[in-house]
């Protein structure tokens, strides 16, 4: 069995106009019950900002995240892979923070989002290989939703 993802790093900001508990809840809705790290910084104009971060290094935790993404957004991720995967084999996603608070994992298009960086286990480490792995994984996720399937020996629960 292959491990497809090395880890997921998530970060969002809580501004003074936002309720920290609600922003933390949004992160938990997206990631599940993983440790949240809280730090303080300030914005360009000296305004206080709370930074909320988390890391998932288990494949099943990353799989649980993808299981929350609806079919439309899975297709959108696949259709836009060329703009979402860098030369370091990282997949970048923005999740709508307001929708996350409501319990929905939707891709974000506004300024208020949870930033995700998912490191793909591509060898050799090339963007094209990472994109291929992601496409195969998304096909596996769609097959899982429609019934049980395994593609090229890939499993959702590899660690």
LUMVEXDO-684870 format. One record per residue (C-alpha): x, z, y; residue in three letters. Coordinates in Angstrom, 3 decimals, always signed. Example, Ala and Ser with C-alpha at 12.3 -4.5 7.8 and 13.67 -1.06 7.14 Angstrom:
LUMVEXDO-684870
+12.300/+7.800/-4.500/ALA
+13.670/+7.140/-1.060/SER
//
This chain:
LUMVEXDO-684870
+0.000/+0.000/+0.000/UNK
+1.217/-0.874/+3.489/UNK
+1.160/+1.365/+6.528/UNK
-0.066/-0.847/+9.358/UNK
+0.216/+1.438/+12.357/UNK
+2.982/+3.861/+13.275/UNK
+1.049/+5.847/+15.835/UNK
-1.529/+5.950/+18.601/UNK
-0.823/+7.413/+22.033/UNK
-3.737/+8.109/+24.394/UNK
-3.730/+9.145/+28.038/UNK
-6.280/+9.567/+30.775/UNK
-6.470/+11.201/+34.164/UNK
-8.874/+13.825/+35.440/UNK
-9.279/+13.666/+39.202/UNK
-10.493/+16.593/+41.309/UNK
-13.940/+15.001/+41.486/UNK
-14.256/+15.124/+37.669/UNK
-15.065/+17.973/+35.295/UNK
-11.995/+18.625/+33.097/UNK
-14.145/+19.797/+30.168/UNK
-16.104/+16.530/+30.224/UNK
-12.947/+14.401/+30.376/UNK
-11.500/+16.359/+27.439/UNK
-14.764/+15.780/+25.561/UNK
-14.479/+12.031/+26.245/UNK
-10.962/+12.039/+24.757/UNK
-12.164/+13.978/+21.705/UNK
-15.055/+11.542/+21.227/UNK
-12.565/+8.664/+21.104/UNK
-9.784/+10.270/+19.064/UNK
-11.420/+12.942/+16.984/UNK
-10.165/+16.504/+16.747/UNK
-6.528/+16.041/+17.720/UNK
-4.446/+18.240/+20.001/UNK
-4.793/+17.408/+23.690/UNK
-1.802/+18.039/+25.948/UNK
-2.602/+18.885/+29.564/UNK
-0.205/+18.517/+32.489/UNK
-0.563/+18.469/+36.259/UNK
+0.742/+15.936/+38.745/UNK
-0.278/+14.610/+42.111/UNK
-1.432/+11.242/+43.351/UNK
+0.084/+9.000/+46.004/UNK
-1.691/+10.919/+48.775/UNK
-0.880/+14.372/+47.355/UNK
-4.184/+14.790/+45.545/UNK
-3.966/+16.880/+42.352/UNK
-4.405/+14.995/+39.074/UNK
-4.641/+16.438/+35.577/UNK
-3.109/+14.255/+32.853/UNK
-4.614/+14.511/+29.365/UNK
-2.597/+13.052/+26.479/UNK
-2.711/+12.982/+22.706/UNK
-0.810/+11.378/+19.846/UNK
-2.062/+10.410/+16.399/UNK
+0.618/+9.628/+13.841/UNK
-1.538/+9.404/+10.716/UNK
-2.997/+6.093/+9.585/UNK
-6.337/+7.671/+8.674/UNK
-6.698/+9.055/+12.228/UNK
-6.065/+5.580/+13.650/UNK
-8.529/+4.117/+11.149/UNK
-11.131/+6.646/+12.282/UNK
-10.640/+5.418/+15.855/UNK
-11.153/+1.767/+14.869/UNK
-14.243/+2.730/+12.842/UNK
-15.836/+3.894/+16.121/UNK
-15.289/+0.541/+17.871/UNK
-18.344/-1.710/+17.659/UNK
-18.242/-5.207/+16.175/UNK
-18.427/-6.921/+19.573/UNK
-15.374/-5.066/+20.869/UNK
-13.464/-5.654/+17.604/UNK
-14.024/-9.379/+18.155/UNK
-12.992/-9.074/+21.790/UNK
-9.765/-7.310/+20.771/UNK
-9.011/-10.086/+18.299/UNK
-9.820/-12.825/+20.822/UNK
-7.516/-11.287/+23.442/UNK
-4.585/-10.205/+21.244/UNK
-2.125/-12.426/+23.122/UNK
-2.680/-10.330/+26.256/UNK
-2.881/-6.978/+24.450/UNK
+0.278/-6.988/+22.274/UNK
+3.742/-6.699/+23.811/UNK
+7.194/-7.582/+22.446/UNK
+7.578/-3.975/+21.271/UNK
+4.664/-4.485/+18.844/UNK
+2.317/-2.240/+20.821/UNK
-1.410/-2.947/+21.053/UNK
-2.853/-1.833/+24.403/UNK
-6.516/-0.943/+24.842/UNK
-8.544/+0.555/+27.679/UNK
-11.567/+2.595/+26.621/UNK
-14.373/+3.242/+29.112/UNK
-14.177/+6.964/+29.927/UNK
-17.861/+7.303/+30.924/UNK
-19.042/+5.658/+27.700/UNK
-16.606/+7.839/+25.729/UNK
-18.164/+10.957/+27.231/UNK
-21.540/+9.671/+25.965/UNK
-20.055/+9.301/+22.467/UNK
-19.506/+5.525/+22.510/UNK
-16.120/+3.856/+22.096/UNK
-16.344/+0.754/+24.302/UNK
-13.584/-1.323/+25.837/UNK
-13.261/-0.529/+29.530/UNK
-13.202/-3.041/+32.342/UNK
-13.283/-0.627/+35.287/UNK
-10.643/+1.668/+36.766/UNK
-11.908/+4.791/+34.962/UNK
-10.546/+4.513/+31.419/UNK
-8.656/+6.102/+28.559/UNK
-5.455/+4.186/+27.947/UNK
-4.400/+3.624/+24.325/UNK
-1.117/+2.306/+22.992/UNK
-1.118/+1.674/+19.245/UNK
+2.263/+0.963/+17.680/UNK
+2.044/-1.686/+14.948/UNK
+4.331/-1.422/+11.912/UNK
+5.679/-4.976/+12.142/UNK
+8.889/-5.973/+10.385/UNK
+10.693/-7.750/+11.757/UNK
+9.419/-6.389/+15.063/UNK
+7.946/-9.519/+16.613/UNK
+4.822/-9.937/+18.682/UNK
+3.448/-12.692/+16.425/UNK
+3.840/-10.531/+13.319/UNK
+2.133/-7.593/+15.043/UNK
-0.779/-9.833/+16.052/UNK
-1.098/-11.086/+12.474/UNK
-1.180/-7.510/+11.139/UNK
-3.853/-6.553/+13.657/UNK
-5.970/-9.605/+12.766/UNK
-5.726/-8.717/+9.089/UNK
-6.609/-5.097/+9.806/UNK
-9.644/-6.077/+11.905/UNK
-10.815/-8.309/+9.044/UNK
-10.455/-5.318/+6.719/UNK
-12.464/-3.145/+9.123/UNK
-15.246/-5.758/+9.259/UNK
-15.227/-6.033/+5.447/UNK
-15.419/-2.236/+5.140/UNK
-18.505/-2.244/+7.336/UNK
-20.108/-4.891/+5.189/UNK
-18.964/-3.342/+1.920/UNK
-15.797/-2.248/+0.206/UNK
-12.826/-4.636/+0.355/UNK
-9.053/-4.661/+0.264/UNK
-6.952/-7.383/+1.849/UNK
-3.321/-7.893/+0.794/UNK
-3.072/-4.361/-0.614/UNK
-3.920/-2.733/+2.724/UNK
-5.826/+0.523/+2.643/UNK
-7.542/+2.464/+5.429/UNK
-6.120/+5.792/+4.319/UNK
-2.401/+5.051/+4.040/UNK
-0.214/+7.705/+5.679/UNK
//
